Amino acid sequence: MKVVLLFTAVYVARALPINKPLCDNRDLYESMDKISVWHEGEQEFKTILWHCNQWRRVAWNYGADDDTKIKVLTTNGLPYIKPSNNSADIRGYVGDIFVIIVEAFKMNFVMYDVRYTDGVSFVNDGLGDIYLGGTVATSDLKNIQISQPYMMNSYKLYMKKPRVEIDSYFYIKSFSKNLWFVSFLVFFTMSITIWATGRLLKKYKTKEPCVSLPICLIGAISGVLNQGYDLGFRSYSARIQIYVSLILGVILYSAMSAVLYSKMAVLQSPWPFDSLEDIPGTGLSVCLRNSSYIYKSFCHPDQDNVLQPMWQNVINTKHCIGFENSSNIVDIMCNNPVVVLENKVIMSSVFRNKLPCDCAMFRTEYFKLGLVIYVRKHLKESPSISKMIIKLQGAGILKYLEEKWTYKHRGGSDPEQWYAVTFKHIEGILVFYFQMVVFSLFVLGIEIIWKGEIFKYNEITCIE
């Protein structure tokens, strides 16, 4: 038995490819001592070991017949891809694209499941032919050829909605500034008209009440207060004016109530910031993956993984522990004062499930880049992959797959927006009011003429 194992080890060692640059960077991979490979016979992933021996050679134990197949590296995770060596079992957005390419060109492949950073490095070092995952175009990898982008990906801000407090200023903001000014001007004009009508009628021997200008103002705006205040006038002209003022007041009251009800029904909490750059200083932490390509955008240009001063103690603080695992995003976002900066593909899998808290999405898009497939340079199938992606895009299949695998979160909002009632909303009512004022003055003239024929002029002193 020992002899058989010895000969087997010698045979495998001779079949292993030699890649000196990877062994020279052995320290980079010390944390990873194993990779998972799909075992076609038993239809499950098997763990195989790799190491660098004293001759600094890499040992990758794949079968001899696999050497003739295209080695496809993937990172298991939907909605990007769920790997399998059986084309019918491959799922995900990138997975569906790859299956179409395989069936179109009859590609013979073997699939390996590796971590994201290791998969990119393996293809760059020649240990793999294709890497399928959420990768973006970059010029840092010398031995990798970039395919045609298959989707535009972007990052957005997500956070738990803060507790909403209904403040009294909501009533003031329910009308625009111009409408408030016009409304008070109209009511004051109504008050003067009603008061002048009463004063004019008192010159005749009538039983009209003696009211002051402030009382007339209260009567005019009583419709807005949802209280009809009766001034006691018997004159038809005065009653017409009061009636019209009450109609306008009720309309304004109803408009204010409608705005407040609708605002509370779809109330968007004010964001504590207006943009990504405003987050420092708000007391909130920004959570994003260290492995994400956008992490370098917050670091010093000359120092790797060293955050710029404004982002220190803001990005990935103690509130973001475990954020690298997408399954922890919901727990972190709902239980900590954080703002999540993540791409729409990752968050689509988060929002597919029912969340324990109400979350909001900032509509502004950041770091918009195309997702691509990494292909080893000089791989003969590389041009075919890009051509097929172009054809799929032209046929609308890529758009269909994007809608299939990415959930569109509809809870997005912009910084606080108010849709107040404006002057245009009641312009017709005001025109109607002025027409009725003119009509009431006409009625007043008839009343004066009629009463002048019946009663003699009698100066009546009115104590107000």
C-alpha angles and dihedrals in degrees: 000000000000090000091054092050091048093053090045092053092049091050093050092046091055091049094052118105117240117229111172098179091060091050090049087060092046092131089065091064102037092108090060116066100162144029131201121241128188110250105210096196097055095030095231140092115273125197117236128181130231130187145163112246128206089280088057093242124149118235115207109172106210124143122271092244090052089066089077094051129083107260108225117192120200140171111227110237136114140258085035102047146327104204129223137152087232110080092211091060098049111108138178138066096288089034093060091049091051092049090054090050092048093050093045096052100026091237118188109216145163119210128218126192112220139154118277099250093042093049093055091046093048093054091045090051094047098253092116137030104211134018119202117197145090095310128153131208113277138164095212095088110075098186098046126089117210120227127217109287112261098191140012109237126191140178126240137182119253130182143157112273110253118236110278120231118193106224130195092244087074087080092054093047093049089084127045119246092252092052093051090052095046092046094053090044091052094047092048090050089049091051092052091047093050092044092049091048091053092047092049093049091048089066086072124061096266134137095238115143121254106240132167128230094256090053089052089051091053090049092050096052096037089100090063089051089053088240120110105216112203112217091189099237118160096189113106092219092054091045091052090053093048091046092052092047090052091050091052091046093051091048092052090046091051091047091052092048092048092051093048094047093048091045093053091045094056098020113167113205113234109259111238088227139034099216143359091272091058095060097086106088096028094093092244125124123225114223120201135147117269088215091057117109091232093061090083089059089071095047133084112277092230099038123063117228093356110127121226114255095255091055098045112110087015107070118064098350124168089288090065099056110142095017092130087075107072091210089070096055095092094048092047094045096047098044105037138056094252142131115217117219105194140140123261094246094059093042091049089068090048096052093047088079128062110267123220090224139035111263130193130208126213107227095214112104122221132192096007109192138153122259114231142179118249113228127183113250117260092021103147092219093058098094091046092056094054093045092052092050089053090051092048090050093050091049093051093242094122090054090050092050091048091054090045097053104029121068113215109225108218098192094090123135141172125228112297114315128189125196100197128183107263136197090264091063094063100027091112092050091054091050088052090049094055090047090053091047089055089047092049090052088053089052089047091055091052090049092051093050092047095046091045090061094051105037129046119235109272122174107227119194112219118203108208 
